[in-house]
Amino acid sequence: MKIKTGDNVKILSGKDNGKTGKVTQTLFHEQKQRWFVVVEGLNAMKRHMKPRQRGEKGQVLELSRPIDASNVMVIDPASKKPTRVGYKKEGSTKKRIAKVSGEYLD
């Protein structure tokens, strides 16, 4: 997959369309055969937790849900625009590059 943990991405569709954030996790769904990414603070849902012990208070947690990897695009570090990701072979290593500016992403 071309998107990795730590990349800055822009969301292309859904309720958070147009917002940007940092990828905290990448997940592969075995049954669907698809990649998903979790973006920090985006696509959030609220989870109500009951108290487990006596005297403890209930709480509302805000969690980020996974987004299909096809709905996000990496942001180019030089031009700050969404870009596709390509690869360039340098010696024996393969590095990711931004298609817009040609900058290295790693």
SEMIDO-576160 format. One record per residue: residue number from 1; residue in three letters; x, y, z of N, C-alpha, C, O, CB in turn. Coordinates in steps of 0.001 Angstrom, whole numbers. Glycine has a CB too. Layout:
residues N
PT | num | residuo | nc1 | nc2 | nc3 | cac1 | cac2 | cac3 | cc1 | cc2 | cc3 | oc1 | oc2 | oc3 | cbc1 | cbc2 | cbc3
PT | NUM | ALA | X | Y | Z | X | Y | Z | X | Y | Z | X | Y | Z | X | Y | Z
...
***
This chain:
residues 106
PT | num | residuo | nc1 | nc2 | nc3 | cac1 | cac2 | cac3 | cc1 | cc2 | cc3 | oc1 | oc2 | oc3 | cbc1 | cbc2 | cbc3
PT | 1 | MET | 836 | -1177 | 0 | 0 | 0 | 0 | 886 | 1247 | 0 | 1980 | 1236 | 564 | -954 | -6 | 1215
PT | 2 | LYS | 416 | 2306 | -626 | 1229 | 3509 | -794 | 1107 | 4492 | 351 | 1922 | 5409 | 456 | 859 | 4192 | -2060
PT | 3 | ILE | 105 | 4331 | 1221 | -61 | 5217 | 2377 | 490 | 4510 | 3599 | 187 | 3342 | 3841 | -1561 | 5612 | 2588
PT | 4 | LYS | 1306 | 5229 | 4376 | 1933 | 4632 | 5553 | 1612 | 5434 | 6805 | 1156 | 6575 | 6726 | 3448 | 4537 | 5363
PT | 5 | THR | 1852 | 4830 | 7952 | 1656 | 5493 | 9232 | 2568 | 6716 | 9318 | 3757 | 6638 | 9008 | 1930 | 4519 | 10404
PT | 6 | GLY | 2000 | 7840 | 9739 | 2771 | 9077 | 9848 | 2593 | 10014 | 8677 | 3010 | 11170 | 8757 | 4208 | 8759 | 9994
PT | 7 | ASP | 1986 | 9559 | 7582 | 1741 | 10421 | 6421 | 650 | 11439 | 6727 | -294 | 11146 | 7460 | 1349 | 9580 | 5193
PT | 8 | ASN | 785 | 12633 | 6165 | -289 | 13623 | 6224 | -1180 | 13395 | 5022 | -705 | 13348 | 3887 | 268 | 15092 | 6250
PT | 9 | VAL | -2493 | 13252 | 5274 | -3421 | 12942 | 4201 | -4602 | 13897 | 4196 | -4905 | 14537 | 5203 | -3909 | 11512 | 4324
PT | 10 | LYS | -5264 | 13984 | 3050 | -6490 | 14770 | 2893 | -7619 | 13792 | 2597 | -7459 | 12880 | 1786 | -6352 | 15855 | 1748
PT | 11 | ILE | -8760 | 13981 | 3255 | -9904 | 13105 | 3035 | -10681 | 13605 | 1827 | -11002 | 14790 | 1734 | -10815 | 13043 | 4293
PT | 12 | LEU | -10983 | 12695 | 898 | -11618 | 13055 | -363 | -13129 | 12909 | -351 | -13812 | 13577 | -1128 | -11058 | 12224 | -1456
PT | 13 | SER | -13676 | 12048 | 516 | -15125 | 11862 | 541 | -15593 | 11485 | 1933 | -14810 | 11021 | 2761 | -15549 | 10790 | -465
PT | 14 | GLY | -16876 | 11691 | 2181 | -17459 | 11376 | 3479 | -17767 | 12642 | 4257 | -17696 | 13749 | 3721 | -16523 | 10482 | 4282
PT | 15 | LYS | -18112 | 12467 | 5537 | -18533 | 13619 | 6335 | -17382 | 14574 | 6655 | -17621 | 15750 | 6926 | -19165 | 13143 | 7624
PT | 16 | ASP | -16145 | 14092 | 6627 | -14977 | 14932 | 6893 | -14256 | 15327 | 5610 | -13049 | 15568 | 5626 | -14016 | 14212 | 7822
PT | 17 | ASN | -14977 | 15393 | 4517 | -14426 | 15735 | 3203 | -13648 | 17057 | 3249 | -14167 | 18073 | 3711 | -15554 | 15823 | 2163
PT | 18 | GLY | -12390 | 17036 | 2761 | -11582 | 18245 | 2685 | -10680 | 18468 | 3883 | -9789 | 19315 | 3823 | -12464 | 19417 | 2524
PT | 19 | LYS | -10882 | 17737 | 4966 | -10050 | 17909 | 6162 | -8758 | 17114 | 6020 | -8689 | 16130 | 5283 | -10816 | 17467 | 7434
PT | 20 | THR | -7736 | 17567 | 6745 | -6443 | 16888 | 6699 | -6064 | 16390 | 8080 | -6522 | 16917 | 9094 | -5353 | 17823 | 6152
PT | 21 | GLY | -5227 | 15373 | 8104 | -4768 | 14823 | 9374 | -3635 | 13838 | 9150 | -3220 | 13582 | 8020 | -5921 | 14145 | 10118
PT | 22 | LYS | -3149 | 13295 | 10250 | -2020 | 12378 | 10231 | -2520 | 10943 | 10398 | -3383 | 10678 | 11235 | -1004 | 12737 | 11341
PT | 23 | VAL | -1982 | 10023 | 9606 | -2371 | 8616 | 9685 | -1744 | 8006 | 10933 | -529 | 8062 | 11119 | -1936 | 7835 | 8402
PT | 24 | THR | -2591 | 7420 | 11790 | -2082 | 6795 | 13012 | -1971 | 5288 | 12877 | -1210 | 4651 | 13606 | -2976 | 7135 | 14187
PT | 25 | GLN | -2736 | 4705 | 11933 | -2746 | 3252 | 11814 | -3214 | 2852 | 10422 | -4085 | 3504 | 9846 | -3649 | 2619 | 12894
PT | 26 | THR | -2635 | 1774 | 9876 | -3124 | 1198 | 8631 | -3579 | -222 | 8924 | -2911 | -963 | 9645 | -2027 | 1226 | 7512
PT | 27 | LEU | -4724 | -597 | 8358 | -5314 | -1910 | 8627 | -5667 | -2602 | 7317 | -6068 | -1952 | 6351 | -6571 | -1776 | 9519
PT | 28 | PHE | -5514 | -3928 | 7288 | -5928 | -4704 | 6122 | -7066 | -5618 | 6541 | -6928 | -6381 | 7497 | -4738 | -5525 | 5527
PT | 29 | HIS | -8189 | -5548 | 5835 | -9356 | -6369 | 6137 | -9277 | -7631 | 5275 | -9356 | -7555 | 4049 | -10696 | -5581 | 5880
PT | 30 | GLU | -9123 | -8780 | 5915 | -8917 | -10042 | 5197 | -10123 | -10426 | 4336 | -9951 | -10819 | 3183 | -8621 | -11160 | 6188
PT | 31 | GLN | -11337 | -10318 | 4876 | -12513 | -10748 | 4127 | -12810 | -9825 | 2948 | -13148 | -10294 | 1861 | -13719 | -10812 | 5045
PT | 32 | LYS | -12684 | -8527 | 3158 | -12967 | -7563 | 2086 | -11791 | -7386 | 1141 | -11955 | -6866 | 37 | -13343 | -6221 | 2677
PT | 33 | GLN | -10591 | -7816 | 1567 | -9367 | -7645 | 785 | -9134 | -6177 | 449 | -8837 | -5835 | -695 | -9434 | -8474 | -500
PT | 34 | ARG | -9272 | -5299 | 1465 | -9117 | -3855 | 1285 | -8275 | -3275 | 2415 | -8218 | -3822 | 3516 | -10496 | -3158 | 1228
PT | 35 | TRP | -7617 | -2145 | 2112 | -6839 | -1412 | 3102 | -7688 | -289 | 3691 | -8476 | 347 | 2991 | -5542 | -847 | 2475
PT | 36 | PHE | -7512 | -59 | 4984 | -8180 | 1026 | 5692 | -7123 | 1813 | 6465 | -6102 | 1258 | 6872 | -9295 | 481 | 6651
PT | 37 | VAL | -7371 | 3103 | 6662 | -6463 | 3938 | 7452 | -7261 | 4633 | 8552 | -8437 | 4953 | 8378 | -5730 | 4985 | 6551
PT | 38 | VAL | -6597 | 4862 | 9688 | -7189 | 5617 | 10785 | -6467 | 6958 | 10820 | -5246 | 7007 | 10970 | -7074 | 4847 | 12168
PT | 39 | VAL | -7228 | 8054 | 10680 | -6658 | 9397 | 10660 | -6960 | 10067 | 11996 | -8097 | 10057 | 12467 | -7222 | 10237 | 9468
PT | 40 | GLU | -5940 | 10643 | 12588 | -6022 | 11247 | 13914 | -7095 | 12336 | 13988 | -7012 | 13349 | 13294 | -4673 | 11828 | 14301
PT | 41 | GLY | -8099 | 12115 | 14835 | -9126 | 13113 | 15089 | -10226 | 13225 | 14046 | -11130 | 14046 | 14199 | -8492 | 14407 | 15224
PT | 42 | LEU | -10174 | 12424 | 12993 | -11183 | 12506 | 11936 | -11991 | 11216 | 11856 | -11552 | 10163 | 12317 | -10520 | 12799 | 10581
PT | 43 | ASN | -13183 | 11318 | 11260 | -14141 | 10213 | 11177 | -14421 | 9681 | 12586 | -14419 | 8472 | 12818 | -13600 | 9072 | 10251
PT | 44 | ALA | -14659 | 10601 | 13511 | -14799 | 10256 | 14924 | -16204 | 9773 | 15249 | -17188 | 10173 | 14626 | -14452 | 11453 | 15794
PT | 45 | MET | -16261 | 8897 | 16246 | -17540 | 8445 | 16778 | -17466 | 8529 | 18293 | -16380 | 8495 | 18872 | -17883 | 6991 | 16304
PT | 46 | LYS | -18620 | 8639 | 18931 | -18657 | 8694 | 20386 | -19078 | 7343 | 20927 | -20031 | 6735 | 20439 | -19612 | 9802 | 20879
PT | 47 | ARG | -18365 | 6883 | 21931 | -18627 | 5590 | 22559 | -18977 | 5839 | 24019 | -18166 | 6388 | 24766 | -17394 | 4625 | 22428
PT | 48 | HIS | -20165 | 5446 | 24429 | -20609 | 5629 | 25811 | -20215 | 4406 | 26619 | -20606 | 3285 | 26295 | -22145 | 5868 | 25884
PT | 49 | MET | -19431 | 4628 | 27681 | -18943 | 3533 | 28524 | -19642 | 3576 | 29879 | -19676 | 4613 | 30541 | -17403 | 3616 | 28704
PT | 50 | LYS | -20196 | 2437 | 30280 | -20827 | 2345 | 31590 | -19756 | 2213 | 32658 | -18662 | 1723 | 32377 | -21808 | 1154 | 31650
PT | 51 | PRO | -20051 | 2640 | 33878 | -19082 | 2427 | 34954 | -18951 | 936 | 35255 | -19949 | 216 | 35289 | -19499 | 3199 | 36228
PT | 52 | ARG | -17732 | 481 | 35471 | -17478 | -945 | 35723 | -17437 | -1263 | 37216 | -17798 | -2367 | 37623 | -16163 | -1368 | 35071
PT | 53 | GLN | -17002 | -310 | 38030 | -16900 | -540 | 39469 | -17760 | 464 | 40207 | -18167 | 1490 | 39661 | -15434 | -448 | 39943
PT | 54 | ARG | -18021 | 145 | 41443 | -18839 | 1025 | 42264 | -18096 | 2339 | 42530 | -16908 | 2328 | 42855 | -19213 | 332 | 43595
PT | 55 | GLY | -18786 | 3452 | 42395 | -18168 | 4759 | 42637 | -17511 | 5353 | 41405 | -17180 | 6539 | 41392 | -17149 | 4643 | 43725
PT | 56 | GLU | -17319 | 4552 | 40374 | -16703 | 5035 | 39140 | -17778 | 5741 | 38305 | -18955 | 5389 | 38373 | -16043 | 3855 | 38334
PT | 57 | LYS | -17361 | 6736 | 37519 | -18308 | 7456 | 36675 | -18282 | 6903 | 35257 | -17257 | 6416 | 34781 | -17994 | 8959 | 36668
PT | 58 | GLY | -19423 | 6989 | 34598 | -19474 | 6641 | 33191 | -18789 | 7726 | 32377 | -18595 | 8842 | 32858 | -20927 | 6443 | 32725
PT | 59 | GLN | -18426 | 7400 | 31148 | -17721 | 8390 | 30333 | -18087 | 8239 | 28864 | -18584 | 7200 | 28430 | -16202 | 8256 | 30516
PT | 60 | VAL | -17832 | 9288 | 28120 | -18045 | 9284 | 26685 | -16674 | 9426 | 26027 | -15997 | 10439 | 26201 | -19029 | 10433 | 26240
PT | 61 | LEU | -16270 | 8400 | 25267 | -14986 | 8419 | 24577 | -15205 | 8795 | 23124 | -16205 | 8406 | 22520 | -14274 | 7051 | 24686
PT | 62 | GLU | -14275 | 9547 | 22565 | -14342 | 9891 | 21153 | -13228 | 9124 | 20438 | -12044 | 9357 | 20681 | -14208 | 11445 | 20932
PT | 63 | LEU | -13622 | 8212 | 19559 | -12679 | 7339 | 18867 | -12685 | 7623 | 17370 | -13723 | 7963 | 16803 | -13017 | 5865 | 19131
PT | 64 | SER | -11526 | 7483 | 16731 | -11433 | 7642 | 15278 | -11667 | 6290 | 14623 | -11056 | 5290 | 15000 | -10048 | 8230 | 14859
PT | 65 | ARG | -12557 | 6271 | 13639 | -12864 | 5027 | 12931 | -12028 | 4919 | 11666 | -11548 | 5930 | 11153 | -14363 | 4950 | 12589
PT | 66 | PRO | -11848 | 3702 | 11156 | -11104 | 3526 | 9904 | -11846 | 4098 | 8699 | -13076 | 4113 | 8656 | -10820 | 2055 | 9672
PT | 67 | ILE | -11069 | 4568 | 7719 | -11574 | 5082 | 6451 | -10930 | 4242 | 5356 | -9761 | 3874 | 5465 | -11259 | 6625 | 6269
PT | 68 | ASP | -11671 | 3940 | 4315 | -11103 | 3195 | 3200 | -9935 | 3994 | 2606 | -10033 | 5208 | 2426 | -12189 | 2902 | 2117
PT | 69 | ALA | -8850 | 3311 | 2309 | -7637 | 3982 | 1818 | -7860 | 4687 | 487 | -7113 | 5604 | 146 | -6510 | 2976 | 1672
PT | 70 | SER | -8876 | 4276 | -272 | -9145 | 4932 | -1559 | -9779 | 6299 | -1368 | -9847 | 7082 | -2316 | -10054 | 4060 | -2420
PT | 71 | ASN | -10244 | 6604 | -158 | -10894 | 7885 | 115 | -9955 | 8924 | 718 | -10401 | 9995 | 1129 | -12056 | 7673 | 1039
PT | 72 | VAL | -8663 | 8621 | 775 | -7689 | 9598 | 1270 | -6553 | 9723 | 263 | -6289 | 8810 | -519 | -7139 | 9185 | 2670
PT | 73 | MET | -5883 | 10885 | 298 | -4778 | 11141 | -614 | -3641 | 11802 | 155 | -3877 | 12690 | 974 | -5232 | 12029 | -1803
PT | 74 | VAL | -2422 | 11379 | -103 | -1243 | 11905 | 575 | -1025 | 13361 | 170 | -1232 | 13730 | -986 | 9 | 11053 | 245
PT | 75 | ILE | -604 | 14189 | 1136 | -310 | 15598 | 857 | 1171 | 15746 | 535 | 2033 | 15267 | 1273 | -704 | 16505 | 2064
PT | 76 | ASP | 1450 | 16413 | -573 | 2820 | 16650 | -1021 | 3533 | 17568 | -29 | 3005 | 18630 | 299 | 2835 | 17267 | -2446
PT | 77 | PRO | 4727 | 17187 | 460 | 5422 | 18027 | 1438 | 5887 | 19379 | 891 | 6013 | 20337 | 1654 | 6604 | 17287 | 1968
PT | 78 | ALA | 6143 | 19470 | -410 | 6642 | 20719 | -985 | 5510 | 21686 | -1338 | 5549 | 22854 | -953 | 7471 | 20424 | -2227
PT | 79 | SER | 4498 | 21201 | -2072 | 3445 | 22099 | -2549 | 2202 | 22117 | -1668 | 1321 | 22950 | -1879 | 3053 | 21713 | -3936
PT | 80 | LYS | 2108 | 21230 | -696 | 962 | 21130 | 229 | -349 | 20815 | -501 | -1429 | 21166 | -25 | 808 | 22438 | 1015
PT | 81 | LYS | -249 | 20153 | -1658 | -1423 | 19733 | -2413 | -1550 | 18214 | -2345 | -552 | 17518 | -2158 | -1336 | 20214 | -3888
PT | 82 | PRO | -2775 | 17691 | -2495 | -2928 | 16229 | -2559 | -2220 | 15680 | -3796 | -2250 | 16298 | -4860 | -4431 | 15832 | -2579
PT | 83 | THR | -1591 | 14534 | -3654 | -816 | 13963 | -4746 | -909 | 12452 | -4755 | -1179 | 11819 | -3734 | 632 | 14394 | -4648
PT | 84 | ARG | -679 | 11890 | -5922 | -542 | 10446 | -6025 | 876 | 10078 | -5612 | 1769 | 10925 | -5591 | -861 | 9943 | -7470
PT | 85 | VAL | 1069 | 8816 | -5287 | 2372 | 8349 | -4815 | 2961 | 7409 | -5852 | 2280 | 6516 | -6357 | 2253 | 7644 | -3434
PT | 86 | GLY | 4247 | 7620 | -6166 | 4961 | 6741 | -7076 | 6195 | 6194 | -6391 | 6476 | 6529 | -5240 | 5341 | 7477 | -8368
PT | 87 | TYR | 6918 | 5367 | -7085 | 8136 | 4783 | -6542 | 9302 | 5070 | -7461 | 9145 | 5134 | -8680 | 7976 | 3276 | -6337
PT | 88 | LYS | 10479 | 5243 | -6867 | 11702 | 5457 | -7626 | 12761 | 4548 | -7022 | 12938 | 4510 | -5804 | 12151 | 6969 | -7604
PT | 89 | LYS | 13455 | 3825 | -7869 | 14479 | 2915 | -7388 | 15813 | 3636 | -7372 | 16254 | 4186 | -8381 | 14550 | 1643 | -8262
PT | 90 | GLU | 16449 | 3623 | -6204 | 17738 | 4275 | -6030 | 18722 | 3233 | -5521 | 18730 | 2902 | -4335 | 17640 | 5492 | -5051
PT | 91 | GLY | 19543 | 2724 | -6415 | 20448 | 1640 | -6031 | 19630 | 382 | -5787 | 18944 | -105 | -6686 | 21277 | 2015 | -4766
PT | 92 | SER | 19704 | -142 | -4568 | 18938 | -1349 | -4235 | 17701 | -1022 | -3402 | 16967 | -1929 | -3007 | 19820 | -2343 | -3479
PT | 93 | THR | 17457 | 274 | -3128 | 16295 | 655 | -2313 | 15214 | 1289 | -3180 | 15496 | 1946 | -4182 | 16713 | 1628 | -1192
PT | 94 | LYS | 13977 | 1072 | -2766 | 12829 | 1636 | -3461 | 12231 | 2706 | -2560 | 11868 | 2417 | -1420 | 11772 | 533 | -3824
PT | 95 | LYS | 12121 | 3950 | -3056 | 11623 | 5062 | -2254 | 10327 | 5609 | -2829 | 10108 | 5573 | -4040 | 12670 | 6171 | -2168
PT | 96 | ARG | 9471 | 6116 | -1950 | 8214 | 6724 | -2377 | 8445 | 8174 | -2760 | 9170 | 8899 | -2080 | 7149 | 6624 | -1267
PT | 97 | ILE | 7817 | 8596 | -3866 | 7913 | 9996 | -4296 | 6511 | 10552 | -4536 | 5581 | 9810 | -4854 | 8783 | 10126 | -5585
PT | 98 | ALA | 6373 | 11872 | -4377 | 5122 | 12553 | -4695 | 5123 | 12866 | -6179 | 6108 | 13384 | -6707 | 4943 | 13853 | -3844
PT | 99 | LYS | 4018 | 12553 | -6861 | 3947 | 12754 | -8306 | 3870 | 14243 | -8679 | 4304 | 14619 | -9768 | 2738 | 12013 | -8871
PT | 100 | VAL | 3326 | 15099 | -7797 | 3180 | 16510 | -8103 | 4525 | 17210 | -8205 | 4788 | 17911 | -9182 | 2329 | 17181 | -7055
PT | 101 | SER | 5386 | 17023 | -7195 | 6646 | 17761 | -7166 | 7884 | 16886 | -7369 | 8962 | 17409 | -7650 | 6766 | 18484 | -5866
PT | 102 | GLY | 7749 | 15579 | -7234 | 8908 | 14704 | -7342 | 9687 | 14579 | -6053 | 10740 | 13941 | -6034 | 9809 | 15193 | -8413
PT | 103 | GLU | 9196 | 15177 | -4963 | 9866 | 15107 | -3649 | 9761 | 13697 | -3075 | 8805 | 12972 | -3348 | 9248 | 16135 | -2658
PT | 104 | TYR | 10759 | 13323 | -2275 | 10710 | 12042 | -1569 | 9794 | 12156 | -354 | 9819 | 13159 | 358 | 12131 | 11595 | -1137
PT | 105 | LEU | 8994 | 11132 | -124 | 8075 | 11136 | 1011 | 8694 | 10506 | 2256 | 8290 | 10825 | 3375 | 6800 | 10402 | 647
PT | 106 | ASP | 9662 | 9621 | 2077 | 10281 | 8943 | 3233 | 11480 | 9706 | 3741 | 12119 | 9283 | 4704 | 10701 | 7521 | 2866
***
